[in-house]
Amino acid sequence: MRAITVRDREAGINGLSLEDLPHPHASENDVIVRVHAAGFTRGELDWPATWTDRAGRDRTPSVPGHEVSGVVTELGYGTTGLTVGQRVFGLTDWTRDGSLAEYVAVEARNLAPLPADVDHPTAAALPISGLTAWQGLFDHGRLVTGQSVLIHGAAGGVGSIAVQLAREAGARVVGTGRSADRETVLGLGAHAFLDLEGDRLEDAGQVDVVFDVIGGDVLARSAALVRAGGTLVTIAHPPTVRPDDGRAVFFVVEPDRVRLADLARRVREGRLEVRVGSVRPLAEAADALAPGRRVSGRAIIRVAAG
């Protein structure tokens, strides 16, 4: 099969190359998915799991990409819940070859059925962003109706979904970003927008939950905005500053088949917009994912037609 691989950690995106690899093997409780569309998370080439397996052994050449949408072609021994020919989407394991390939082996429990009226590029843009948004807001942030939330990076993949989920849950939503993101964020349902380049972060006022995807100084300054009993949630890095009378949580997204199915249902019903930007073929993955290329919406790689 053809796949995008990385061999040199120092080369970054420039080190992505298209080559032929053996067809993956379906282990116990796995399925083999013929990949139709794949998502790539900027920064994953810095993750240790991209370069080593669970035992710490080198696994280059490594296939990146951990979001997949496609069709099941093979079941491993003992696999239940999915069938050959079924449309699916979800997450691939962090320490195994990923989705920027024609075929990928995935644990069946990490995949959910994909409705026929949700296209593959949309589905490939949903797993990490959607699950991260949900888990950050509700599982870790404990956001409930009537509370307020400040969402940093509100026009991005995670932030744009978080804005919509928080608004639907009945929270007051303040989104942050660049000035050019204002209309996008307000259009997604935020009640207010804060320009991180021109406004004072402190003007956001006190909120029950801060959901951060940026880190650094923005994360540190956000601790003071959390009212008593509230929560600062981040996916950037463990926070060094905590709210005076609240919680600070750093987390890594976890697979969740039930929640994936719920998110897909929201997309079908028009309750959730997934912002897909460019859709490029596998051979153009390195160019499509280049750090300097700014796209409105997620950059998705189309692997197979259909």
C-alpha positions as CSV (number, residue, x, y, z in Angstrom):
1,M,0.0,0.0,0.0
2,R,1.0,3.6,-0.3
3,A,1.5,5.6,2.8
4,I,3.1,8.9,4.1
5,T,6.0,8.2,6.3
6,V,8.4,10.1,8.6
7,R,11.9,8.9,9.4
8,D,13.8,12.0,10.7
9,R,12.4,13.7,13.8
10,E,14.5,16.8,13.1
11,A,13.1,17.3,9.5
12,G,9.5,17.9,10.7
13,I,6.8,18.2,8.0
14,N,9.6,18.5,5.4
15,G,10.5,14.9,6.2
16,L,7.1,13.5,5.1
17,S,7.4,11.2,2.1
18,L,5.2,8.9,0.1
19,E,6.4,5.3,-0.1
20,D,5.2,1.7,-0.4
21,L,4.7,-0.2,2.8
22,P,3.4,-3.7,3.6
23,H,-0.4,-4.1,4.1
24,P,-1.2,-3.8,7.8
25,H,-2.0,-6.9,9.9
26,A,-5.3,-7.1,11.9
27,S,-4.4,-8.2,15.4
28,E,-7.0,-9.4,17.9
29,N,-9.9,-7.0,18.2
30,D,-8.6,-4.9,15.3
31,V,-10.2,-4.0,12.0
32,I,-8.5,-3.0,8.8
33,V,-9.9,0.2,7.4
34,R,-9.6,1.3,3.8
35,V,-8.9,5.0,4.4
36,H,-11.0,7.5,2.5
37,A,-10.0,10.6,4.4
38,A,-7.5,11.3,7.2
39,G,-6.7,14.1,9.6
40,F,-3.3,15.2,10.9
41,T,-2.7,17.1,14.1
42,R,-0.1,19.8,13.9
43,G,2.6,19.0,16.5
44,E,2.2,15.2,16.4
45,L,5.7,14.9,15.0
46,D,6.9,16.1,18.4
47,W,5.0,13.4,20.3
48,P,7.3,10.6,21.6
49,A,4.7,8.0,20.5
50,T,5.2,9.0,16.9
51,W,8.7,7.6,17.0
52,T,8.6,4.7,19.5
53,D,6.2,1.9,20.4
54,R,4.7,1.3,23.9
55,A,8.0,-0.5,24.9
56,G,10.1,2.5,23.8
57,R,11.5,0.8,20.7
58,D,12.1,2.8,17.6
59,R,9.3,2.3,15.1
60,T,10.4,4.4,12.1
61,P,9.4,4.6,9.4
62,S,6.3,5.9,11.1
63,V,3.0,6.7,9.5
64,P,1.4,9.8,11.1
65,G,-2.2,10.9,11.3
66,H,-4.6,9.7,14.0
67,E,-8.1,10.6,12.6
68,V,-9.6,8.3,10.1
69,S,-12.7,7.8,8.0
70,G,-13.2,4.9,5.7
71,V,-14.6,1.4,5.2
72,V,-13.9,-1.8,7.1
73,T,-12.2,-4.4,4.9
74,E,-11.1,-7.0,7.4
75,L,-11.8,-8.1,10.9
76,G,-9.2,-9.4,13.4
77,Y,-9.7,-12.4,15.6
78,G,-12.4,-11.8,18.2
79,T,-13.5,-8.4,16.8
80,T,-17.2,-7.6,17.4
81,G,-19.4,-4.6,16.9
82,L,-18.3,-3.8,13.3
83,T,-18.7,-5.6,10.0
84,V,-16.8,-5.8,6.7
85,G,-18.1,-3.1,4.3
86,Q,-19.2,-0.8,7.1
87,R,-18.4,2.9,7.0
88,V,-16.6,4.0,10.1
89,F,-14.6,6.9,11.6
90,G,-12.6,7.5,14.7
91,L,-9.1,7.5,16.3
92,T,-6.1,5.4,15.6
93,D,-3.8,4.3,18.4
94,W,-1.1,6.9,19.3
95,T,1.8,4.4,19.2
96,R,0.9,2.6,16.0
97,D,1.0,3.6,12.3
98,G,-1.7,6.1,11.6
99,S,-4.2,7.1,8.9
100,L,-2.1,8.8,6.2
101,A,-2.1,5.6,4.3
102,E,-4.3,3.5,2.0
103,Y,-5.1,1.1,4.8
104,V,-4.7,1.2,8.6
105,A,-5.2,-1.3,11.5
106,V,-7.3,0.2,14.3
107,E,-8.8,-1.2,17.5
108,A,-12.5,-1.7,16.8
109,R,-13.5,0.0,20.1
110,N,-11.9,3.3,18.8
111,L,-14.2,3.5,15.8
112,A,-17.9,4.4,15.5
113,P,-20.3,3.8,12.6
114,L,-20.4,6.6,10.1
115,P,-23.9,7.6,8.8
116,A,-24.2,7.5,5.0
117,D,-25.1,11.2,4.8
118,V,-21.9,12.4,6.5
119,D,-19.0,12.6,4.0
120,H,-15.6,11.2,4.8
121,P,-13.6,14.5,4.9
122,T,-16.1,15.9,7.5
123,A,-15.8,12.7,9.5
124,A,-12.0,12.7,9.4
125,A,-12.0,16.3,10.9
126,L,-14.3,15.3,13.8
127,P,-12.7,12.7,16.1
128,I,-9.9,14.6,17.9
129,S,-11.4,18.0,17.7
130,G,-14.9,16.8,18.7
131,L,-13.8,14.5,21.5
132,T,-11.4,17.0,22.9
133,A,-14.0,19.8,22.9
134,W,-16.6,17.5,24.6
135,Q,-14.2,16.1,27.2
136,G,-12.6,19.5,28.0
137,L,-16.0,21.3,28.5
138,F,-18.1,18.6,30.2
139,D,-15.9,15.7,31.5
140,H,-13.1,17.9,32.9
141,G,-14.6,21.4,33.0
142,R,-17.9,20.2,34.4
143,L,-19.7,23.0,32.4
144,V,-23.5,23.2,33.0
145,T,-26.4,25.3,31.8
146,G,-26.2,28.9,33.1
147,Q,-22.5,29.0,33.5
148,S,-19.9,30.9,31.5
149,V,-16.9,29.7,29.5
150,L,-13.9,31.4,27.9
151,I,-12.7,29.4,24.9
152,H,-9.2,30.3,23.6
153,G,-8.5,29.6,19.9
154,A,-12.2,29.6,19.2
155,A,-11.9,29.5,15.4
156,G,-9.7,26.5,15.4
157,G,-10.6,22.8,15.1
158,V,-11.2,22.2,18.8
159,G,-12.3,25.7,19.7
160,S,-14.9,26.0,16.9
161,I,-16.6,22.8,18.1
162,A,-16.3,23.8,21.7
163,V,-18.1,27.1,21.0
164,Q,-21.0,25.3,19.5
165,L,-21.3,22.6,22.1
166,A,-21.1,25.1,25.0
167,R,-23.7,27.4,23.4
168,E,-26.1,24.5,22.9
169,A,-25.6,23.5,26.5
170,G,-26.9,26.8,27.6
171,A,-23.6,28.5,28.7
172,R,-22.5,32.0,28.0
173,V,-19.6,31.7,25.6
174,V,-16.7,34.1,25.1
175,G,-14.3,33.1,22.3
176,T,-10.8,34.4,21.7
177,G,-8.5,34.5,18.7
178,R,-7.1,36.9,16.1
179,S,-9.0,39.9,14.9
180,A,-9.8,38.2,11.6
181,D,-11.6,35.4,13.5
182,R,-14.2,37.6,15.1
183,E,-17.1,37.0,12.6
184,T,-16.4,33.3,12.4
185,V,-16.5,32.9,16.2
186,L,-19.6,35.0,16.6
187,G,-21.2,33.1,13.7
188,L,-20.6,29.8,15.5
189,G,-22.6,31.1,18.5
190,A,-20.2,32.9,20.8
191,H,-21.9,35.7,22.8
192,A,-18.7,37.8,22.7
193,F,-15.3,37.8,21.1
194,L,-11.9,38.9,22.5
195,D,-9.1,39.8,20.2
196,L,-5.9,38.4,21.7
197,E,-3.8,40.7,19.6
198,G,-5.6,43.9,20.5
199,D,-7.8,43.5,23.5
200,R,-7.0,43.0,27.2
201,L,-7.4,39.4,28.2
202,E,-8.6,40.6,31.6
203,D,-11.6,42.3,29.9
204,A,-13.2,38.8,29.6
205,G,-14.1,39.1,33.2
206,Q,-14.7,36.1,35.6
207,V,-15.9,32.9,34.1
208,D,-16.7,29.4,35.4
209,V,-14.6,27.6,32.9
210,V,-11.5,28.5,30.8
211,F,-10.8,26.1,28.0
212,D,-7.3,26.7,26.6
213,V,-5.6,25.2,23.5
214,I,-2.8,27.8,23.3
215,G,-0.7,27.5,26.5
216,G,2.1,29.8,27.4
217,D,1.4,33.3,28.7
218,V,-2.3,33.1,27.7
219,L,-2.8,30.0,29.8
220,A,-0.9,31.5,32.8
221,R,-2.9,34.8,32.7
222,S,-6.2,32.9,32.3
223,A,-6.0,31.4,35.8
224,A,-7.0,34.7,37.3
225,L,-10.2,34.8,35.3
226,V,-11.6,31.6,36.9
227,R,-14.1,32.4,39.5
228,A,-14.3,30.5,42.8
229,G,-15.1,26.9,42.3
230,G,-14.4,27.0,38.6
231,T,-12.0,25.1,36.4
232,L,-9.0,25.9,34.1
233,V,-8.8,23.2,31.4
234,T,-6.0,23.0,28.9
235,I,-4.6,20.6,26.3
236,A,-1.4,22.6,25.7
237,H,0.7,21.6,28.6
238,P,0.4,21.2,32.4
239,P,-0.4,24.6,33.8
240,T,2.1,26.3,36.1
241,V,-0.4,28.7,37.5
242,R,-3.7,27.6,39.1
243,P,-6.9,29.4,40.0
244,D,-6.8,30.7,43.6
245,D,-10.0,28.8,44.5
246,G,-10.6,26.4,41.7
247,R,-9.2,23.5,39.7
248,A,-6.6,23.2,36.9
249,V,-6.7,20.3,34.5
250,F,-4.4,19.2,31.8
251,F,-5.7,16.2,29.7
252,V,-5.1,14.2,26.6
253,V,-8.1,13.2,24.5
254,E,-9.4,9.6,24.9
255,P,-11.3,7.5,22.4
256,D,-15.0,7.2,23.0
257,R,-17.2,5.3,20.5
258,V,-20.5,6.4,22.1
259,R,-19.5,10.1,22.0
260,L,-18.3,9.8,18.4
261,A,-21.7,8.5,17.4
262,D,-23.4,11.4,19.2
263,L,-21.2,13.9,17.5
264,A,-21.9,12.4,14.1
265,R,-25.6,12.6,14.9
266,R,-25.3,16.3,15.7
267,V,-23.6,16.8,12.3
268,R,-26.4,15.0,10.5
269,E,-29.0,17.1,12.3
270,G,-27.3,20.4,11.4
271,R,-26.6,21.1,15.1
272,L,-22.8,21.0,14.7
273,E,-20.6,22.5,12.0
274,V,-17.3,20.9,11.3
275,R,-15.0,23.4,9.6
276,V,-13.1,21.6,6.8
277,G,-10.7,23.8,4.9
278,S,-8.6,22.2,2.2
279,V,-9.0,18.6,1.0
280,R,-5.9,17.4,-0.8
281,P,-4.7,14.0,-2.1
282,L,-2.3,11.7,-0.2
283,A,0.6,12.6,-2.6
284,E,0.3,16.3,-1.6
285,A,0.2,15.7,2.2
286,A,3.5,17.4,2.9
287,D,2.5,20.6,1.1
288,A,-1.0,20.6,2.5
289,L,0.2,20.3,6.1
290,A,3.1,22.7,5.8
291,P,3.4,24.9,9.0
292,G,3.3,28.1,7.0
293,R,0.1,27.3,5.2
294,R,-2.8,28.9,6.9
295,V,-6.2,27.5,6.0
296,S,-9.6,28.5,7.4
297,G,-10.8,25.1,8.7
298,R,-9.0,21.7,9.0
299,A,-6.7,20.5,6.3
300,I,-7.9,17.0,5.4
301,I,-6.1,14.4,3.3
302,R,-8.3,12.4,0.8
303,V,-6.9,8.9,0.3
304,A,-9.6,7.0,-1.6
305,A,-12.7,8.2,-3.5
306,G,-16.2,7.6,-2.2
